[in-house]
Amino acid sequence: MKKEHAPLASVLNSQNLIEAGCDEAGRGCLAGSVYAAAVIFPPDYQNPRLNDSKQLSAHQRNELRMQIENDALAWAVGVVTAEEIDKINILRASILAMHRALDQLGVRPEYIIVDGNRFIPYHNLPHTTVVKGDGKFLSIAAASILAKTYRDDYMRQMHEQYPYYAWDRNAGYPTKAHREAIAKHGLSPIHRKTFNLLGNDGQLSLFDE
């Protein structure tokens, strides 16, 4: 039987500020856009089912997505394309996707909490980075679920156009089958050309820079 996880915290700030949680999905993939989400819940919101998206099944994530979108005061998803990732690097792209999600929120946050340990300030709003925050705070967990499910939907759509790479199963991550398909069929238009696509030591991409 799966061990029950501890309840996640509602907010981090202690000043009663409107707090948005942010997380991304797809940072380690070889192909496709990186997605991020921002979520603001009502004060004192509780949901014992919410957890880090990686700890949930696909069915649980999709069920929770509907609940998050219904319960949140505001939520949004931001996207940065593979072409943009190649231009600015994946760390900056992940943060830019979070900023784009924050841009779309219908409620302006006063405080931001971010999964991980790196962030670029957003409009000078105070923020805190939280390592493994998707397993500690409800809004970050919710953001992880939205980012993951919306990106998975997108990769399934891309699979219909480029079926060689089995993105319906690997979502663009560097599996053996994915890399073998790259070696056999070459790149799709949404592969990240600056990544180590074939997994060869010292080879950053299929192209000379």
C-alpha positions in Angstrom: 0.0 0.0 0.0 1.3 3.4 -1.0 2.4 5.6 2.0 0.2 8.6 2.6 2.1 11.9 2.1 2.1 14.7 4.7 -0.4 17.5 4.0 1.1 20.3 1.9 1.3 23.9 3.2 -1.1 26.5 2.0 1.3 29.4 1.7 4.9 30.4 2.6 4.6 34.1 3.3 3.4 35.2 6.7 2.1 38.7 5.6 -1.2 37.5 4.1 0.1 38.4 0.6 -1.6 36.9 -2.5 0.8 34.1 -3.2 1.4 32.4 -6.6 3.2 29.0 -6.9 5.2 28.2 -10.0 6.7 25.1 -11.5 7.8 23.9 -15.0 7.7 20.6 -17.0 9.9 19.4 -19.8 13.2 20.9 -18.8 15.1 17.7 -19.4 13.5 16.8 -22.7 15.3 16.6 -26.0 12.3 17.9 -28.0 9.4 20.2 -27.6 8.5 23.3 -25.7 9.0 23.8 -22.0 5.8 24.5 -20.1 5.3 26.3 -16.8 2.2 27.1 -14.7 1.3 29.6 -12.0 -1.5 29.0 -9.5 -3.1 31.1 -6.8 -5.4 29.4 -4.4 -7.8 31.0 -1.9 -6.4 31.7 1.6 -6.4 28.6 3.8 -7.1 26.3 0.8 -6.6 22.7 1.5 -6.6 19.6 -0.7 -5.0 16.4 0.7 -4.9 14.9 -2.8 -2.5 17.4 -4.2 1.1 16.3 -4.4 4.2 16.6 -6.6 3.0 15.6 -10.1 5.8 13.0 -10.4 4.2 11.1 -7.4 0.8 10.8 -9.2 -0.6 8.6 -12.0 -1.6 10.2 -15.3 -5.3 9.6 -14.3 -4.8 11.3 -10.9 -3.1 14.3 -12.6 -5.9 14.8 -15.1 -8.5 14.5 -12.4 -6.7 17.0 -10.3 -6.2 19.4 -13.2 -9.9 19.9 -13.4 -10.2 20.4 -9.7 -7.3 22.9 -9.6 -8.8 24.9 -12.5 -12.1 25.0 -10.7 -10.7 25.8 -7.2 -8.0 28.3 -8.0 -8.5 32.1 -7.7 -6.3 32.2 -10.8 -4.2 29.9 -12.9 -2.3 30.1 -16.2 0.2 28.1 -18.3 3.2 29.6 -20.1 5.1 28.1 -23.0 8.6 28.6 -24.4 9.4 26.9 -27.7 12.3 24.7 -28.6 13.7 27.4 -30.9 13.6 29.9 -28.1 15.3 27.3 -25.8 18.1 26.9 -28.2 18.6 30.7 -28.3 18.5 31.5 -24.5 19.3 28.1 -22.8 16.9 25.9 -20.9 17.3 27.5 -17.5 16.4 30.9 -18.8 13.6 29.4 -20.9 12.1 27.6 -17.9 12.0 30.9 -16.0 10.6 32.8 -19.0 7.8 30.2 -19.2 7.0 30.9 -15.5 7.0 34.7 -16.3 4.6 34.1 -19.2 2.3 32.1 -16.9 2.4 34.9 -14.3 1.7 37.5 -17.1 -1.6 35.7 -17.8 -3.0 35.4 -14.3 -6.3 37.2 -13.8 -5.3 38.0 -10.2 -2.1 39.9 -9.6 0.2 38.1 -7.1 2.0 39.9 -4.4 4.4 37.1 -3.6 5.8 34.2 -5.7 7.1 30.8 -4.6 9.0 28.7 -7.2 10.0 25.1 -7.3 13.8 24.7 -7.4 16.7 27.0 -6.5 16.8 29.5 -9.4 14.5 32.4 -10.5 14.7 35.8 -12.1 12.6 38.4 -10.3 9.3 39.1 -11.8 8.3 42.8 -11.8 10.3 43.2 -8.6 7.8 41.1 -6.7 9.2 39.3 -3.7 9.9 35.6 -4.3 11.3 32.5 -2.6 12.7 29.4 -4.3 11.9 26.1 -2.6 13.9 23.0 -3.4 11.4 20.1 -3.9 8.6 22.7 -3.4 6.2 20.7 -5.4 6.1 18.3 -2.5 5.8 21.0 0.1 3.3 23.7 -1.0 -0.1 23.3 -2.6 0.2 26.0 -5.2 3.6 24.7 -6.5 2.2 21.1 -6.6 -0.8 22.4 -8.5 1.5 24.3 -10.9 3.5 21.1 -11.4 0.3 19.2 -12.3 -0.9 21.8 -14.8 2.5 22.2 -16.5 2.9 18.4 -16.7 -0.6 17.7 -18.1 -0.7 20.5 -20.6 2.8 19.6 -21.9 1.9 15.9 -22.1 -1.2 16.9 -24.2 1.0 19.0 -26.5 3.6 16.1 -26.9 0.8 13.7 -27.8 -0.3 16.2 -30.5 3.3 16.4 -31.8 3.5 12.6 -31.8 0.7 12.6 -34.4 2.9 14.7 -36.7 6.2 13.0 -36.0 5.4 9.4 -34.9 9.0 8.1 -35.2 10.0 9.3 -31.8 7.3 7.8 -29.6 6.5 11.0 -27.9 3.1 9.6 -26.8 5.2 7.3 -24.5 8.3 9.3 -23.7 7.0 12.9 -23.9 10.3 13.9 -25.5 12.6 12.7 -22.7 15.9 11.1 -23.6 14.9 7.4 -23.7 17.0 4.9 -25.6 14.2 4.5 -28.2 14.0 8.2 -28.7 17.7 8.6 -29.3 17.7 5.6 -31.7 14.9 7.2 -33.6 16.9 10.5 -33.9 19.9 8.5 -35.2 17.7 6.7 -37.7 15.3 9.5 -38.9 17.2 12.7 -38.0 15.6 15.6 -36.3 12.1 16.9 -36.2 11.5 20.7 -36.3 10.8 20.7 -32.5 14.0 19.0 -31.4 16.3 21.1 -29.2 19.4 21.4 -31.3 21.7 22.6 -28.5 21.0 19.4 -26.4 23.0 16.2 -26.3 20.6 14.5 -28.6 22.4 11.3 -29.3 23.9 10.9 -25.8 27.4 10.7 -27.1 30.1 11.9 -24.6 31.2 15.4 -25.3 28.7 15.8 -28.2 26.3 18.6 -27.4 24.2 18.4 -30.6 24.0 16.9 -34.0 25.4 20.1 -35.5 28.7 21.9 -35.4 28.3 25.2 -33.6 
